[in-house]
Amino acid sequence: MMGKFVLLFLSLVPKIYAENVKTIKLCEKSVASAYISPRGSVLGFPTEPEKVFLGTKSTFSIDYVRSDLVISPMTLNSRSNLFVYLQGRRFVLDLITSTTNAASLYFIKDCETDLVKPGNQSAKRK
C-alpha cells in the first residue's frame, strides 16, 4: 500500500530538465554560442564583468546583478555578439534567440589554460 502511495506522489512531482542549465567554457581566442530563451536567460560569470558591449544595438536588453547578466531578446529572431571584459581580458559570445536549444541559466567558465580567478578584480592581461 505504501509503495503505491509513493509511486502516486512521484508521478505528481513536476519534471526538472537538466538542459535548462548549461556551462560554457570561454577562451579569448574563440567565440562561443549562447542560445537565449525568448523568456530570457542568465549568464553567470565567475567575477563581475568590468564592461559589456552589445554588437548590434536594440537586439537584446541586458541587466546586471553582480556577476550575472540577465539577457532578454527584443524580438524572436534577435542575434548579436556580446563582448564581455573580465579582469582586463575580452571574451565574445554569439547570442542567438532560440525556442528549442535555449537554456535559462549559463554558468560561464574560463577555459583550462586561462583561468579567471573568481572575485579577483586586480588581475591584468599578461
C-alpha positions, 0 to 999 in steps of 0.5 A, a space after each residue: 500500500 505504501 509503495 503505491 502511495 509513493 509511486 502516486 506522489 512521484 508521478 505528481 512531482 513536476 519534471 526538472 530538465 537538466 538542459 535548462 542549465 548549461 556551462 560554457 567554457 570561454 577562451 579569448 581566442 574563440 567565440 562561443 554560442 549562447 542560445 537565449 530563451 525568448 523568456 530570457 536567460 542568465 549568464 553567470 560569470 565567475 567575477 563581475 564583468 568590468 564592461 559589456 558591449 552589445 554588437 548590434 544595438 536594440 537586439 537584446 536588453 541586458 541587466 546586471 546583478 553582480 556577476 550575472 547578466 540577465 539577457 532578454 531578446 527584443 524580438 524572436 529572431 534577435 542575434 548579436 555578439 556580446 563582448 564581455 571584459 573580465 579582469 582586463 581580458 575580452 571574451 565574445 559570445 554569439 547570442 542567438 534567440 532560440 525556442 528549442 536549444 535555449 537554456 535559462 541559466 549559463 554558468 560561464 567558465 574560463 577555459 583550462 589554460 586561462 583561468 579567471 580567478 573568481 572575485 579577483 578584480 586586480 588581475 591584468 592581461 599578461 
